[in-house]
Amino acid sequence: MAAKRQINVGGVKIGGGADISVQTMTNTDTADVAATLRQIHLAADLGCDLIRVSCPTPASTKALKDIVRDSPIPVIADIHFNFKRALEAIEAGAACVRINPGNTPEHGIREIVAAAKARGVAIRLGINAGSLARDILEKYGEPTVNAIVECAVLNCQKLEALDFRNFKVSVKSSDVRQSIAAYRKLSQLIDYPLHIGITEAGTLFPGTIKSAIGVGSLLADGIGDTLRVSLSGDITEEVRVGRQILKSLNLLKNAVDIVSCPTCARTLIDVVGISKALEEYCENVHKKLKISVLGCVVNGIGEARGADIGVFGFQKGVAKLFVRGKEERSMPEEEVLPAVKELIQKMEG
Ligand code: SF4
């Protein structure tokens, strides 16, 4: 179930009934402040709530200070191997540090927790099937669901023993079924917020499907408090896909949902062209609106009645417009786009 506990990452609440946040990760050289900030702004404009940046070198944590200062959204530092980078990142103002207990020494974790506590910084315990601690791997022989979950629970207990509870947990695997099973099991055992995602999901098309199945299944079960879609490609696609998954489950409060039909021999207006243009237009519109675009009256009237703005083919090349369930007027199909855009601007979400 969604976490009972809530943490605060730079003003973004995670868990405890808060809206599910979307995050992504820059793939620039973090030391290149301008390039990293460009990506962060692109992601934020698309509705990304949190941004993670890799901090593998002292140059990257040095740059982090400027990145944190100019980022429009809270910055999470991604740390592996060298715990000193986490201490530097906390010093530089990161809102959260993601650490991988599989490659961070015990004394390093203690130092990170002490620094995080002193600065009010959150931690993500990022357990990855691909980098489990050696003793757990020896016990289970391979990264099974039980191995992943045991590793997560043990590490939660370690942080609790240090009197630290300002953390969230992820148990990612590139195997969709394994990820779902691990998160389901973990959600029964701990009440810390869960960061969900399918790691190394692949390029845009397969990665979108894997993520939608994995993340979508968990969210539909009420599991997950923040998510990242991991794609080999443009980070803006990760934000688009993440938000679309939330939108599909009616979990996104500030986005336009567009319903469009698959078209068939009855289609009377350019459903595909109008829908695509509207999707593009609505990417940066952060209002909760539902728009339907259908090719004919078969399902067109019903969908239009249930939408904030509904259009459907009425005669060849002519659309009928409904607004908040009421029939407004007919118009030539080329007038649909400007009319709907004007309504989007005027309407309250
Ligand atoms: Fe075909 Fe009409 Fe259904 Fe669209 S709404 S798929 S045009 S029957």
Boltz pocket constraint, residues with backbone or C-beta under 6 A from the ligand:
constraints:
  - pocket:
      binder: B
      contacts: [[A, 261], [A, 262], [A, 263], [A, 264], [A, 265], [A, 266], [A, 267], [A, 268], [A, 294], [A, 295], [A, 296], [A, 297], [A, 298], [A, 299], [A, 300]]
      max_distance: 6.0
